């Protein structure tokens, strides 16, 4: 399932595929534009995204 958001560093628009077979997931992915690490968290229920965050990685 596709989900759109903005990079928390450079504000570039990002489109990402989320795996609906995994109900809840947290991982780090780099922005395709500025290469900064983004912590992605999401929760899916009944094939709908009910929670999503894309935040700066705390060092």
JOLINLIN-V876698 format. One record per residue. RES is the residue in one small letter. PHI is phi in degrees with one decimal (* if undefined). D_LAST is the distance of its C-alpha to the last C-alpha in Angstrom with 1 decimal. Layout:
res=RES phi=PHI d_last=D_LAST
res=RES phi=PHI d_last=D_LAST
This chain:
res=x phi=* d_last=29.8
res=x phi=-89.3 d_last=28.3
res=x phi=-137.7 d_last=25.8
res=x phi=-106.1 d_last=25.0
res=x phi=-159.2 d_last=22.0
res=x phi=-111.8 d_last=20.3
res=x phi=-61.7 d_last=17.1
res=x phi=-72.9 d_last=14.7
res=x phi=-98.2 d_last=14.1
res=x phi=-104.5 d_last=17.7
res=x phi=65.7 d_last=19.7
res=x phi=-65.0 d_last=21.5
res=x phi=-69.7 d_last=23.5
res=x phi=-129.6 d_last=22.5
res=x phi=-117.3 d_last=24.8
res=x phi=-131.2 d_last=23.7
res=x phi=-89.9 d_last=25.8
res=x phi=-105.0 d_last=25.0
res=x phi=-88.7 d_last=26.9
res=x phi=-69.5 d_last=29.2
res=x phi=-78.9 d_last=30.2
res=x phi=-109.4 d_last=26.8
res=x phi=-66.6 d_last=26.8
res=x phi=-147.7 d_last=23.1
res=x phi=-151.9 d_last=20.1
res=x phi=-133.4 d_last=16.3
res=x phi=-158.9 d_last=14.8
res=x phi=-113.9 d_last=12.6
res=x phi=-137.5 d_last=14.8
res=x phi=-81.1 d_last=14.6
res=x phi=-63.8 d_last=16.5
res=x phi=-70.1 d_last=19.9
res=x phi=-93.6 d_last=20.3
res=x phi=-102.9 d_last=17.2
res=x phi=65.9 d_last=15.5
res=x phi=-80.7 d_last=12.0
res=x phi=-77.0 d_last=10.3
res=x phi=-116.2 d_last=11.6
res=x phi=-86.8 d_last=11.4
res=x phi=-101.7 d_last=15.2
res=x phi=-132.0 d_last=17.0
res=x phi=-149.9 d_last=20.8
res=x phi=-137.6 d_last=23.9
res=x phi=-121.4 d_last=27.4
res=x phi=-135.6 d_last=30.7
res=x phi=50.8 d_last=34.2
res=x phi=60.2 d_last=32.9
res=x phi=-133.4 d_last=31.1
res=x phi=-75.8 d_last=27.4
res=x phi=-102.4 d_last=27.2
res=x phi=-151.0 d_last=23.4
res=x phi=-152.0 d_last=20.8
res=x phi=-142.3 d_last=17.4
res=x phi=-132.7 d_last=15.3
res=x phi=-125.9 d_last=12.0
res=x phi=-59.9 d_last=9.1
res=x phi=-76.2 d_last=6.2
res=x phi=-77.7 d_last=3.8
res=x phi=-99.9 d_last=0.0
